[in-house]
Amino acid sequence: MLSWPEPRPYPPPAGRKTAIVTGGSQGIGKATALALALSGWNVVISGRRLEQLENTANEINSKTMELPNKRGKTMVFQGDMTVESAVKGMFELALDAFERVDLVFVNAGASSDDVPIQDVSIEVWQSIVNVNLTGSWLCAREAFRCMDGSRGYLGGRIILNGSISSKTPRLYSTPYTATKHAITGLTKSLALEGRQHNIAVSQIDIGNARTDMTASMRAGPGAMQANGTRLQEPVFDCNYAAKEVVHIAEMPLGVNVQEVTIMATAMPSYVGRG
């Protein structure tokens, strides 16, 4: 019979909190890594492009140097989150450097062009599944292995970046929408399993944060609508999404935000599309 541990004190009684942020070199990941570091967390950011990662880490560290009493250190890990050995290496780096992992923000993701299903290649489908779903599962599995008590401490938090598309699709987006719906199932399954290990698992669904990925929504013909037309859509500063991640991350582990949506107020293609 399963038994549930008593929620441990949080933040940890000794030492600085440590977070891993995948897809941390730009956009929402970069903003979240900075927000965590400014709040006193040590952070490991991961991605595929080393120069971009190093530039981001240097930028974050230069800003946190101005806050000596709260300063967290940011380190980089170059790797592909769809590769099992790379995911393990990322966690090993965090543990070697900081001795613990308290938070994993599973943020790395990929999207595809607006293409009818008849024209989607198996290569495109598999690529999106690998990044958005398999990579997220690999990161979550390794997080559980770090937080389940087998490495000397029990508990932690995982936050997965879902999407508005985890609830409602855009037209011609079967690979992306299918994987983001799957993230909701993954999050719920992880949250259920996490109870016995004092691991809290959340999903944040972000709609139209201003990033490179959403640049096409606010320029040219705009974003695909349900009726097949295109419309330029409003976006919002991704720092607000980052602040929401930090807000959840700093809650006691006995408290969980299972799912939260943050979006541009006038975004036409979510609330209005059913």
PyRosetta script that sets phi, psi and omega in degrees:
from pyrosetta import init, pose_from_sequence

init()
pose = pose_from_sequence("MLSWPEPRPYPPPAGRKTAIVTGGSQGIGKATALALALSGWNVVISGRRLEQLENTANEINSKTMELPNKRGKTMVFQGDMTVESAVKGMFELALDAFERVDLVFVNAGASSDDVPIQDVSIEVWQSIVNVNLTGSWLCAREAFRCMDGSRGYLGGRIILNGSISSKTPRLYSTPYTATKHAITGLTKSLALEGRQHNIAVSQIDIGNARTDMTASMRAGPGAMQANGTRLQEPVFDCNYAAKEVVHIAEMPLGVNVQEVTIMATAMPSYVGRG")
pose.set_psi(1, 132.8)
pose.set_omega(1, -179.0)
pose.set_phi(2, -72.8)
pose.set_psi(2, 145.7)
pose.set_omega(2, 173.0)
pose.set_phi(3, -128.8)
pose.set_psi(3, 147.6)
pose.set_omega(3, -175.1)
pose.set_phi(4, -102.8)
pose.set_psi(4, 131.4)
pose.set_omega(4, 179.9)
pose.set_phi(5, -70.2)
pose.set_psi(5, 155.4)
pose.set_omega(5, 172.2)
pose.set_phi(6, -68.1)
pose.set_psi(6, 137.2)
pose.set_omega(6, 178.3)
pose.set_phi(7, -56.8)
pose.set_psi(7, 130.9)
pose.set_omega(7, -178.7)
pose.set_phi(8, -80.9)
pose.set_psi(8, 157.8)
pose.set_omega(8, 176.5)
pose.set_phi(9, -58.8)
pose.set_psi(9, 142.1)
pose.set_omega(9, -179.6)
pose.set_phi(10, -148.0)
pose.set_psi(10, 129.6)
pose.set_omega(10, 7.5)
pose.set_phi(11, -66.9)
pose.set_psi(11, 165.5)
pose.set_omega(11, -177.4)
pose.set_phi(12, -57.3)
pose.set_psi(12, 144.8)
pose.set_omega(12, -174.3)
pose.set_phi(13, -65.0)
pose.set_psi(13, -24.4)
pose.set_omega(13, -179.9)
pose.set_phi(14, -137.7)
pose.set_psi(14, 140.7)
pose.set_omega(14, 177.6)
pose.set_phi(15, 88.9)
pose.set_psi(15, 164.5)
pose.set_omega(15, -178.9)
pose.set_phi(16, -89.2)
pose.set_psi(16, 146.5)
pose.set_omega(16, 178.6)
pose.set_phi(17, -70.2)
pose.set_psi(17, 148.8)
pose.set_omega(17, -177.6)
pose.set_phi(18, -125.9)
pose.set_psi(18, 134.5)
pose.set_omega(18, 179.4)
pose.set_phi(19, -126.0)
pose.set_psi(19, 147.7)
pose.set_omega(19, 168.4)
pose.set_phi(20, -111.7)
pose.set_psi(20, 132.0)
pose.set_omega(20, 177.9)
pose.set_phi(21, -124.2)
pose.set_psi(21, 112.4)
pose.set_omega(21, 176.8)
pose.set_phi(22, -84.5)
pose.set_psi(22, 153.3)
pose.set_omega(22, -173.6)
pose.set_phi(23, 60.0)
pose.set_psi(23, 42.2)
pose.set_omega(23, -168.5)
pose.set_phi(24, -94.7)
pose.set_psi(24, 6.4)
pose.set_omega(24, -175.1)
pose.set_phi(25, -89.3)
pose.set_psi(25, -14.4)
pose.set_omega(25, -176.7)
pose.set_phi(26, -155.5)
pose.set_psi(26, 169.9)
pose.set_omega(26, 173.1)
pose.set_phi(27, 58.3)
pose.set_psi(27, -136.5)
pose.set_omega(27, -176.8)
pose.set_phi(28, -62.5)
pose.set_psi(28, -39.5)
pose.set_omega(28, 179.6)
pose.set_phi(29, -62.6)
pose.set_psi(29, -45.5)
pose.set_omega(29, 178.6)
pose.set_phi(30, -62.7)
pose.set_psi(30, -46.5)
pose.set_omega(30, 179.9)
pose.set_phi(31, -61.2)
pose.set_psi(31, -38.9)
pose.set_omega(31, -179.7)
pose.set_phi(32, -70.2)
pose.set_psi(32, -41.9)
pose.set_omega(32, 177.8)
pose.set_phi(33, -59.8)
pose.set_psi(33, -42.7)
pose.set_omega(33, 178.2)
pose.set_phi(34, -64.3)
pose.set_psi(34, -44.9)
pose.set_omega(34, -179.5)
pose.set_phi(35, -62.4)
pose.set_psi(35, -39.9)
pose.set_omega(35, 177.7)
pose.set_phi(36, -65.9)
pose.set_psi(36, -45.6)
pose.set_omega(36, -179.2)
pose.set_phi(37, -62.4)
pose.set_psi(37, -40.5)
pose.set_omega(37, 178.5)
pose.set_phi(38, -67.6)
pose.set_psi(38, -21.6)
pose.set_omega(38, 177.0)
pose.set_phi(39, -90.8)
pose.set_psi(39, 4.2)
pose.set_omega(39, 174.3)
pose.set_phi(40, 102.2)
pose.set_psi(40, 5.5)
pose.set_omega(40, -179.0)
pose.set_phi(41, -84.6)
pose.set_psi(41, 144.4)
pose.set_omega(41, 160.1)
pose.set_phi(42, -78.3)
pose.set_psi(42, 141.7)
pose.set_omega(42, -173.4)
pose.set_phi(43, -135.3)
pose.set_psi(43, 137.0)
pose.set_omega(43, 167.5)
pose.set_phi(44, -111.3)
pose.set_psi(44, 120.1)
pose.set_omega(44, 176.8)
pose.set_phi(45, -103.8)
pose.set_psi(45, 140.5)
pose.set_omega(45, -179.3)
pose.set_phi(46, -124.9)
pose.set_psi(46, 156.7)
pose.set_omega(46, 178.1)
pose.set_phi(47, 178.6)
pose.set_psi(47, -178.7)
pose.set_omega(47, -176.6)
pose.set_phi(48, -93.6)
pose.set_psi(48, -23.9)
pose.set_omega(48, -173.7)
pose.set_phi(49, -103.3)
pose.set_psi(49, 108.2)
pose.set_omega(49, -172.8)
pose.set_phi(50, -63.4)
pose.set_psi(50, -45.2)
pose.set_omega(50, -177.4)
pose.set_phi(51, -60.7)
pose.set_psi(51, -42.4)
pose.set_omega(51, 179.0)
pose.set_phi(52, -65.2)
pose.set_psi(52, -40.7)
pose.set_omega(52, 176.9)
pose.set_phi(53, -61.4)
pose.set_psi(53, -46.5)
pose.set_omega(53, -178.2)
pose.set_phi(54, -65.0)
pose.set_psi(54, -39.5)
pose.set_omega(54, 177.1)
pose.set_phi(55, -62.1)
pose.set_psi(55, -41.8)
pose.set_omega(55, 178.9)
pose.set_phi(56, -64.9)
pose.set_psi(56, -46.4)
pose.set_omega(56, 179.9)
pose.set_phi(57, -61.8)
pose.set_psi(57, -41.6)
pose.set_omega(57, 178.6)
pose.set_phi(58, -63.6)
pose.set_psi(58, -40.3)
pose.set_omega(58, 178.2)
pose.set_phi(59, -63.4)
pose.set_psi(59, -45.0)
pose.set_omega(59, -180.0)
pose.set_phi(60, -65.3)
pose.set_psi(60, -46.5)
pose.set_omega(60, -178.0)
pose.set_phi(61, -63.9)
pose.set_psi(61, -34.2)
pose.set_omega(61, 178.1)
pose.set_phi(62, -67.2)
pose.set_psi(62, -33.2)
pose.set_omega(62, 178.9)
pose.set_phi(63, -76.0)
pose.set_psi(63, -38.3)
pose.set_omega(63, -179.2)
pose.set_phi(64, -74.8)
pose.set_psi(64, -19.2)
pose.set_omega(64, 176.4)
pose.set_phi(65, -61.3)
pose.set_psi(65, -22.7)
pose.set_omega(65, 179.8)
pose.set_phi(66, -78.0)
pose.set_psi(66, -6.9)
pose.set_omega(66, -177.5)
pose.set_phi(67, -124.5)
pose.set_psi(67, 73.3)
pose.set_omega(67, -172.8)
pose.set_phi(68, -61.9)
pose.set_psi(68, -28.9)
pose.set_omega(68, -178.0)
pose.set_phi(69, -79.8)
pose.set_psi(69, -16.4)
pose.set_omega(69, -177.0)
pose.set_phi(70, -119.5)
pose.set_psi(70, 3.8)
pose.set_omega(70, -165.9)
pose.set_phi(71, -61.8)
pose.set_psi(71, 128.1)
pose.set_omega(71, 170.2)
pose.set_phi(72, -111.3)
pose.set_psi(72, 152.8)
pose.set_omega(72, -178.3)
pose.set_phi(73, -100.3)
pose.set_psi(73, 137.5)
pose.set_omega(73, 178.2)
pose.set_phi(74, -111.3)
pose.set_psi(74, 128.7)
pose.set_omega(74, 178.4)
pose.set_phi(75, -120.9)
pose.set_psi(75, 163.6)
pose.set_omega(75, -177.3)
pose.set_phi(76, -117.9)
pose.set_psi(76, 150.5)
pose.set_omega(76, 171.3)
pose.set_phi(77, -135.9)
pose.set_psi(77, 118.7)
pose.set_omega(77, 177.1)
pose.set_phi(78, -89.8)
pose.set_psi(78, 123.7)
pose.set_omega(78, 179.8)
pose.set_phi(79, -178.5)
pose.set_psi(79, 163.5)
pose.set_omega(79, 179.9)
pose.set_phi(80, -99.1)
pose.set_psi(80, 116.3)
pose.set_omega(80, -174.9)
pose.set_phi(81, -73.1)
pose.set_psi(81, -1.3)
pose.set_omega(81, 172.9)
pose.set_phi(82, -89.9)
pose.set_psi(82, -3.2)
pose.set_omega(82, -178.5)
pose.set_phi(83, -105.6)
pose.set_psi(83, 121.6)
pose.set_omega(83, -174.5)
pose.set_phi(84, -56.4)
pose.set_psi(84, -44.7)
pose.set_omega(84, -177.6)
pose.set_phi(85, -65.6)
pose.set_psi(85, -32.7)
pose.set_omega(85, 178.2)
pose.set_phi(86, -68.3)
pose.set_psi(86, -41.8)
pose.set_omega(86, 178.5)
pose.set_phi(87, -62.4)
pose.set_psi(87, -44.4)
pose.set_omega(87, 177.4)
pose.set_phi(88, -61.4)
pose.set_psi(88, -40.8)
pose.set_omega(88, 179.0)
pose.set_phi(89, -63.3)
pose.set_psi(89, -36.0)
pose.set_omega(89, 178.2)
pose.set_phi(90, -63.4)
pose.set_psi(90, -44.5)
pose.set_omega(90, 179.2)
pose.set_phi(91, -68.6)
pose.set_psi(91, -37.3)
pose.set_omega(91, 177.9)
pose.set_phi(92, -62.6)
pose.set_psi(92, -39.5)
pose.set_omega(92, 176.8)
pose.set_phi(93, -60.7)
pose.set_psi(93, -46.3)
pose.set_omega(93, -179.5)
pose.set_phi(94, -62.5)
pose.set_psi(94, -43.0)
pose.set_omega(94, -178.9)
pose.set_phi(95, -69.2)
pose.set_psi(95, -39.2)
pose.set_omega(95, 178.6)
pose.set_phi(96, -65.4)
pose.set_psi(96, -38.5)
pose.set_omega(96, -175.9)
pose.set_phi(97, -81.3)
pose.set_psi(97, -38.8)
pose.set_omega(97, -169.4)
pose.set_phi(98, -125.0)
pose.set_psi(98, -4.8)
pose.set_omega(98, 173.6)
pose.set_phi(99, 75.0)
pose.set_psi(99, -7.5)
pose.set_omega(99, -177.6)
pose.set_phi(100, -157.8)
pose.set_psi(100, 161.4)
pose.set_omega(100, 172.0)
pose.set_phi(101, -131.0)
pose.set_psi(101, 114.9)
pose.set_omega(101, -177.8)
pose.set_phi(102, -99.4)
pose.set_psi(102, -25.4)
pose.set_omega(102, -176.6)
pose.set_phi(103, -143.8)
pose.set_psi(103, 138.0)
pose.set_omega(103, 169.4)
pose.set_phi(104, -125.8)
pose.set_psi(104, 118.8)
pose.set_omega(104, 174.3)
pose.set_phi(105, -100.1)
pose.set_psi(105, 105.5)
pose.set_omega(105, -176.7)
pose.set_phi(106, -85.2)
pose.set_psi(106, 95.7)
pose.set_omega(106, -168.4)
pose.set_phi(107, -117.9)
pose.set_psi(107, -21.9)
pose.set_omega(107, -177.3)
pose.set_phi(108, -60.0)
pose.set_psi(108, 133.7)
pose.set_omega(108, -178.8)
pose.set_phi(109, -159.1)
pose.set_psi(109, 170.2)
pose.set_omega(109, -179.9)
pose.set_phi(110, -144.1)
pose.set_psi(110, 150.9)
pose.set_omega(110, 175.4)
pose.set_phi(111, -125.1)
pose.set_psi(111, 172.4)
pose.set_omega(111, 180.0)
pose.set_phi(112, -128.5)
pose.set_psi(112, 169.5)
pose.set_omega(112, 177.9)
pose.set_phi(113, -67.2)
pose.set_psi(113, 160.7)
pose.set_omega(113, 176.2)
pose.set_phi(114, -73.9)
pose.set_psi(114, 102.2)
pose.set_omega(114, -174.1)
pose.set_phi(115, -135.5)
pose.set_psi(115, 130.5)
pose.set_omega(115, 174.4)
pose.set_phi(116, -57.8)
pose.set_psi(116, 149.5)
pose.set_omega(116, -174.5)
pose.set_phi(117, -58.0)
pose.set_psi(117, -31.1)
pose.set_omega(117, -179.4)
pose.set_phi(118, -61.1)
pose.set_psi(118, -24.3)
pose.set_omega(118, -174.5)
pose.set_phi(119, -107.5)
pose.set_psi(119, 5.7)
pose.set_omega(119, 178.5)
pose.set_phi(120, -82.1)
pose.set_psi(120, 123.2)
pose.set_omega(120, 179.8)
pose.set_phi(121, -78.9)
pose.set_psi(121, 157.5)
pose.set_omega(121, 176.9)
pose.set_phi(122, -64.4)
pose.set_psi(122, -30.4)
pose.set_omega(122, 179.0)
pose.set_phi(123, -65.7)
pose.set_psi(123, -43.1)
pose.set_omega(123, 177.7)
pose.set_phi(124, -65.6)
pose.set_psi(124, -46.3)
pose.set_omega(124, 178.8)
pose.set_phi(125, -55.8)
pose.set_psi(125, -50.4)
pose.set_omega(125, -176.5)
pose.set_phi(126, -65.4)
pose.set_psi(126, -35.6)
pose.set_omega(126, 179.2)
pose.set_phi(127, -63.2)
pose.set_psi(127, -45.0)
pose.set_omega(127, -179.6)
pose.set_phi(128, -68.5)
pose.set_psi(128, -40.5)
pose.set_omega(128, 177.2)
pose.set_phi(129, -62.0)
pose.set_psi(129, -43.1)
pose.set_omega(129, -178.7)
pose.set_phi(130, -60.9)
pose.set_psi(130, -46.4)
pose.set_omega(130, -176.9)
pose.set_phi(131, -73.1)
pose.set_psi(131, -53.1)
pose.set_omega(131, -170.4)
pose.set_phi(132, -77.0)
pose.set_psi(132, -33.6)
pose.set_omega(132, -174.9)
pose.set_phi(133, -107.9)
pose.set_psi(133, -57.4)
pose.set_omega(133, -178.1)
pose.set_phi(134, -62.5)
pose.set_psi(134, -43.4)
pose.set_omega(134, 178.2)
pose.set_phi(135, -61.5)
pose.set_psi(135, -40.1)
pose.set_omega(135, 178.0)
pose.set_phi(136, -65.1)
pose.set_psi(136, -41.8)
pose.set_omega(136, 178.7)
pose.set_phi(137, -64.3)
pose.set_psi(137, -42.7)
pose.set_omega(137, 178.7)
pose.set_phi(138, -60.5)
pose.set_psi(138, -43.5)
pose.set_omega(138, 179.1)
pose.set_phi(139, -65.2)
pose.set_psi(139, -41.6)
pose.set_omega(139, 179.7)
pose.set_phi(140, -65.9)
pose.set_psi(140, -41.6)
pose.set_omega(140, 179.4)
pose.set_phi(141, -60.8)
pose.set_psi(141, -44.4)
pose.set_omega(141, -179.1)
pose.set_phi(142, -69.2)
pose.set_psi(142, -33.6)
pose.set_omega(142, 175.9)
pose.set_phi(143, -62.3)
pose.set_psi(143, -43.4)
pose.set_omega(143, 177.3)
pose.set_phi(144, -59.8)
pose.set_psi(144, -41.4)
pose.set_omega(144, -179.4)
pose.set_phi(145, -64.0)
pose.set_psi(145, -27.9)
pose.set_omega(145, 178.1)
pose.set_phi(146, -84.4)
pose.set_psi(146, -23.6)
pose.set_omega(146, -170.2)
pose.set_phi(147, -110.1)
pose.set_psi(147, -1.6)
pose.set_omega(147, -172.1)
pose.set_phi(148, -86.8)
pose.set_psi(148, 6.7)
pose.set_omega(148, 178.4)
pose.set_phi(149, 99.5)
pose.set_psi(149, -15.2)
pose.set_omega(149, -176.4)
pose.set_phi(150, -71.7)
pose.set_psi(150, -17.0)
pose.set_omega(150, 179.5)
pose.set_phi(151, -107.3)
pose.set_psi(151, 16.1)
pose.set_omega(151, 171.9)
pose.set_phi(152, 106.4)
pose.set_psi(152, -10.6)
pose.set_omega(152, 175.5)
pose.set_phi(153, -144.4)
pose.set_psi(153, 152.7)
pose.set_omega(153, -172.3)
pose.set_phi(154, -115.7)
pose.set_psi(154, 127.9)
pose.set_omega(154, 171.5)
pose.set_phi(155, 107.3)
pose.set_psi(155, 164.1)
pose.set_omega(155, 179.5)
pose.set_phi(156, 163.8)
pose.set_psi(156, -171.6)
pose.set_omega(156, -176.9)
pose.set_phi(157, -137.7)
pose.set_psi(157, 140.4)
pose.set_omega(157, 175.1)
pose.set_phi(158, -123.5)
pose.set_psi(158, 130.7)
pose.set_omega(158, 175.8)
pose.set_phi(159, -122.7)
pose.set_psi(159, 122.8)
pose.set_omega(159, 179.8)
pose.set_phi(160, -102.9)
pose.set_psi(160, 135.6)
pose.set_omega(160, 175.7)
pose.set_phi(161, -82.0)
pose.set_psi(161, 105.4)
pose.set_omega(161, 178.4)
pose.set_phi(162, -81.4)
pose.set_psi(162, -110.0)
pose.set_omega(162, 177.7)
pose.set_phi(163, 162.2)
pose.set_psi(163, 158.2)
pose.set_omega(163, 167.6)
pose.set_phi(164, -55.5)
pose.set_psi(164, -31.7)
pose.set_omega(164, -179.2)
pose.set_phi(165, -70.9)
pose.set_psi(165, -4.9)
pose.set_omega(165, 171.7)
pose.set_phi(166, -74.1)
pose.set_psi(166, -11.4)
pose.set_omega(166, 179.7)
pose.set_phi(167, -117.4)
pose.set_psi(167, -42.9)
pose.set_omega(167, -172.6)
pose.set_phi(168, -137.8)
pose.set_psi(168, 127.0)
pose.set_omega(168, -175.1)
pose.set_phi(169, -81.8)
pose.set_psi(169, 156.9)
pose.set_omega(169, 160.7)
pose.set_phi(170, -92.1)
pose.set_psi(170, 156.5)
pose.set_omega(170, 177.9)
pose.set_phi(171, -62.7)
pose.set_psi(171, 141.2)
pose.set_omega(171, 176.2)
pose.set_phi(172, 62.4)
pose.set_psi(172, 46.0)
pose.set_omega(172, -177.9)
pose.set_phi(173, -138.2)
pose.set_psi(173, 38.1)
pose.set_omega(173, -173.2)
pose.set_phi(174, -58.3)
pose.set_psi(174, -43.1)
pose.set_omega(174, -179.3)
pose.set_phi(175, -63.2)
pose.set_psi(175, -47.8)
pose.set_omega(175, -177.3)
pose.set_phi(176, -65.8)
pose.set_psi(176, -47.2)
pose.set_omega(176, -177.5)
pose.set_phi(177, -64.1)
pose.set_psi(177, -42.1)
pose.set_omega(177, -179.8)
pose.set_phi(178, -61.4)
pose.set_psi(178, -42.7)
pose.set_omega(178, -178.9)
pose.set_phi(179, -70.2)
pose.set_psi(179, -34.6)
pose.set_omega(179, -179.3)
pose.set_phi(180, -74.8)
pose.set_psi(180, -33.5)
pose.set_omega(180, 170.1)
pose.set_phi(181, -61.9)
pose.set_psi(181, -39.3)
pose.set_omega(181, 179.1)
pose.set_phi(182, -64.1)
pose.set_psi(182, -31.7)
pose.set_omega(182, 177.6)
pose.set_phi(183, -61.1)
pose.set_psi(183, -35.9)
pose.set_omega(183, 177.6)
pose.set_phi(184, -63.0)
pose.set_psi(184, -44.8)
pose.set_omega(184, 176.9)
pose.set_phi(185, -64.3)
pose.set_psi(185, -40.1)
pose.set_omega(185, 177.7)
pose.set_phi(186, -62.4)
pose.set_psi(186, -44.9)
pose.set_omega(186, -179.7)
pose.set_phi(187, -59.9)
pose.set_psi(187, -45.9)
pose.set_omega(187, -178.8)
pose.set_phi(188, -65.4)
pose.set_psi(188, -41.1)
pose.set_omega(188, 178.5)
pose.set_phi(189, -64.2)
pose.set_psi(189, -42.1)
pose.set_omega(189, 178.2)
pose.set_phi(190, -64.5)
pose.set_psi(190, -41.0)
pose.set_omega(190, 179.8)
pose.set_phi(191, -62.1)
pose.set_psi(191, -38.4)
pose.set_omega(191, 179.1)
pose.set_phi(192, -67.6)
pose.set_psi(192, -47.9)
pose.set_omega(192, 178.7)
pose.set_phi(193, -66.4)
pose.set_psi(193, -31.2)
pose.set_omega(193, -175.9)
pose.set_phi(194, -68.8)
pose.set_psi(194, -20.1)
pose.set_omega(194, -176.7)
pose.set_phi(195, -56.4)
pose.set_psi(195, -42.1)
pose.set_omega(195, -175.9)
pose.set_phi(196, -73.4)
pose.set_psi(196, -12.0)
pose.set_omega(196, -179.7)
pose.set_phi(197, -113.5)
pose.set_psi(197, 5.9)
pose.set_omega(197, -177.4)
pose.set_phi(198, 63.1)
pose.set_psi(198, 36.4)
pose.set_omega(198, 177.1)
pose.set_phi(199, -107.1)
pose.set_psi(199, 120.1)
pose.set_omega(199, 177.9)
pose.set_phi(200, -94.7)
pose.set_psi(200, 136.4)
pose.set_omega(200, -176.7)
pose.set_phi(201, -129.6)
pose.set_psi(201, 128.5)
pose.set_omega(201, -176.5)
pose.set_phi(202, -127.6)
pose.set_psi(202, 163.0)
pose.set_omega(202, 173.1)
pose.set_phi(203, -128.6)
pose.set_psi(203, 132.1)
pose.set_omega(203, 174.3)
pose.set_phi(204, -113.8)
pose.set_psi(204, 123.7)
pose.set_omega(204, 179.4)
pose.set_phi(205, -102.9)
pose.set_psi(205, 118.7)
pose.set_omega(205, -172.3)
pose.set_phi(206, -113.9)
pose.set_psi(206, 127.8)
pose.set_omega(206, -178.9)
pose.set_phi(207, -117.9)
pose.set_psi(207, 110.5)
pose.set_omega(207, 173.0)
pose.set_phi(208, 68.2)
pose.set_psi(208, 40.1)
pose.set_omega(208, 167.9)
pose.set_phi(209, -68.6)
pose.set_psi(209, 145.6)
pose.set_omega(209, -177.7)
pose.set_phi(210, -75.5)
pose.set_psi(210, 104.2)
pose.set_omega(210, 178.3)
pose.set_phi(211, -142.3)
pose.set_psi(211, 175.7)
pose.set_omega(211, 175.8)
pose.set_phi(212, -60.4)
pose.set_psi(212, -33.9)
pose.set_omega(212, -177.7)
pose.set_phi(213, -65.8)
pose.set_psi(213, -29.3)
pose.set_omega(213, -177.9)
pose.set_phi(214, -100.3)
pose.set_psi(214, 9.2)
pose.set_omega(214, -177.4)
pose.set_phi(215, -58.2)
pose.set_psi(215, -37.8)
pose.set_omega(215, -177.7)
pose.set_phi(216, -69.8)
pose.set_psi(216, -18.4)
pose.set_omega(216, 179.8)
pose.set_phi(217, -70.6)
pose.set_psi(217, -26.1)
pose.set_omega(217, -173.9)
pose.set_phi(218, -113.3)
pose.set_psi(218, 13.5)
pose.set_omega(218, -179.9)
pose.set_phi(219, -141.3)
pose.set_psi(219, 157.2)
pose.set_omega(219, 177.4)
pose.set_phi(220, 60.0)
pose.set_psi(220, -139.9)
pose.set_omega(220, -178.1)
pose.set_phi(221, -71.6)
pose.set_psi(221, -18.7)
pose.set_omega(221, 176.9)
pose.set_phi(222, 93.3)
pose.set_psi(222, -160.7)
pose.set_omega(222, -173.0)
pose.set_phi(223, -92.3)
pose.set_psi(223, 151.0)
pose.set_omega(223, 178.7)
pose.set_phi(224, -65.7)
pose.set_psi(224, 134.3)
pose.set_omega(224, 177.2)
pose.set_phi(225, -107.4)
pose.set_psi(225, 168.0)
pose.set_omega(225, -174.0)
pose.set_phi(226, -63.3)
pose.set_psi(226, -26.7)
pose.set_omega(226, -178.5)
pose.set_phi(227, -91.4)
pose.set_psi(227, 7.7)
pose.set_omega(227, 177.0)
pose.set_phi(228, 91.6)
pose.set_psi(228, -5.8)
pose.set_omega(228, 175.5)
pose.set_phi(229, -87.0)
pose.set_psi(229, 173.7)
pose.set_omega(229, 176.7)
pose.set_phi(230, -120.8)
pose.set_psi(230, 148.7)
pose.set_omega(230, -176.9)
pose.set_phi(231, -148.3)
pose.set_psi(231, 134.5)
pose.set_omega(231, 172.9)
pose.set_phi(232, -67.5)
pose.set_psi(232, 134.8)
pose.set_omega(232, -175.4)
pose.set_phi(233, -118.8)
pose.set_psi(233, 150.5)
pose.set_omega(233, 177.1)
pose.set_phi(234, -71.1)
pose.set_psi(234, 153.3)
pose.set_omega(234, 176.4)
pose.set_phi(235, -128.5)
pose.set_psi(235, 169.7)
pose.set_omega(235, 177.7)
pose.set_phi(236, -134.0)
pose.set_psi(236, 159.6)
pose.set_omega(236, -177.8)
pose.set_phi(237, -61.8)
pose.set_psi(237, 123.8)
pose.set_omega(237, -176.2)
pose.set_phi(238, -66.9)
pose.set_psi(238, -12.4)
pose.set_omega(238, 176.2)
pose.set_phi(239, -63.7)
pose.set_psi(239, -26.0)
pose.set_omega(239, 177.1)
pose.set_phi(240, -70.1)
pose.set_psi(240, -36.5)
pose.set_omega(240, 174.6)
pose.set_phi(241, -65.5)
pose.set_psi(241, -39.9)
pose.set_omega(241, 178.4)
pose.set_phi(242, -61.6)
pose.set_psi(242, -42.2)
pose.set_omega(242, 179.2)
pose.set_phi(243, -62.9)
pose.set_psi(243, -34.6)
pose.set_omega(243, 178.3)
pose.set_phi(244, -67.4)
pose.set_psi(244, -39.6)
pose.set_omega(244, 176.8)
pose.set_phi(245, -61.2)
pose.set_psi(245, -45.3)
pose.set_omega(245, 179.6)
pose.set_phi(246, -63.9)
pose.set_psi(246, -39.5)
pose.set_omega(246, 178.3)
pose.set_phi(247, -57.8)
pose.set_psi(247, -46.6)
pose.set_omega(247, 178.4)
pose.set_phi(248, -66.6)
pose.set_psi(248, -42.5)
pose.set_omega(248, -175.1)
pose.set_phi(249, -61.2)
pose.set_psi(249, -31.0)
pose.set_omega(249, -174.4)
pose.set_phi(250, -95.3)
pose.set_psi(250, 6.9)
pose.set_omega(250, 172.9)
pose.set_phi(251, -73.4)
pose.set_psi(251, 154.4)
pose.set_omega(251, 171.7)
pose.set_phi(252, -59.6)
pose.set_psi(252, 149.5)
pose.set_omega(252, -177.6)
pose.set_phi(253, -67.2)
pose.set_psi(253, -14.4)
pose.set_omega(253, 174.2)
pose.set_phi(254, -78.7)
pose.set_psi(254, -0.4)
pose.set_omega(254, 179.7)
pose.set_phi(255, -124.0)
pose.set_psi(255, 134.6)
pose.set_omega(255, 180.0)
pose.set_phi(256, -136.5)
pose.set_psi(256, 137.3)
pose.set_omega(256, 166.7)
pose.set_phi(257, -94.2)
pose.set_psi(257, 103.0)
pose.set_omega(257, -174.4)
pose.set_phi(258, -63.9)
pose.set_psi(258, -41.0)
pose.set_omega(258, -179.0)
pose.set_phi(259, -157.0)
pose.set_psi(259, 140.6)
pose.set_omega(259, 179.4)
pose.set_phi(260, -143.3)
pose.set_psi(260, 144.6)
pose.set_omega(260, 177.3)
pose.set_phi(261, -115.7)
pose.set_psi(261, 131.2)
pose.set_omega(261, 173.9)
pose.set_phi(262, -130.1)
pose.set_psi(262, 131.3)
pose.set_omega(262, -170.5)
pose.set_phi(263, -154.4)
pose.set_psi(263, 163.4)
pose.set_omega(263, 171.1)
pose.set_phi(264, -64.0)
pose.set_psi(264, 131.8)
pose.set_omega(264, -172.8)
pose.set_phi(265, -55.3)
pose.set_psi(265, -42.5)
pose.set_omega(265, -175.3)
pose.set_phi(266, -97.2)
pose.set_psi(266, 18.6)
pose.set_omega(266, 178.2)
pose.set_phi(267, -57.3)
pose.set_psi(267, 118.4)
pose.set_omega(267, -171.4)
pose.set_phi(268, -82.2)
pose.set_psi(268, -15.7)
pose.set_omega(268, -166.6)
pose.set_phi(269, -110.2)
pose.set_psi(269, 30.7)
pose.set_omega(269, 173.6)
pose.set_phi(270, -128.6)
pose.set_psi(270, -73.9)
pose.set_omega(270, -179.8)
pose.set_phi(271, -58.6)
pose.set_psi(271, -37.2)
pose.set_omega(271, -176.2)
pose.set_phi(272, -81.9)
pose.set_psi(272, -4.3)
pose.set_omega(272, -178.1)
pose.set_phi(273, -111.2)
pose.set_psi(273, 19.1)
pose.set_omega(273, 170.9)
pose.set_phi(274, 93.0)
pose.dump_pdb("model.pdb")
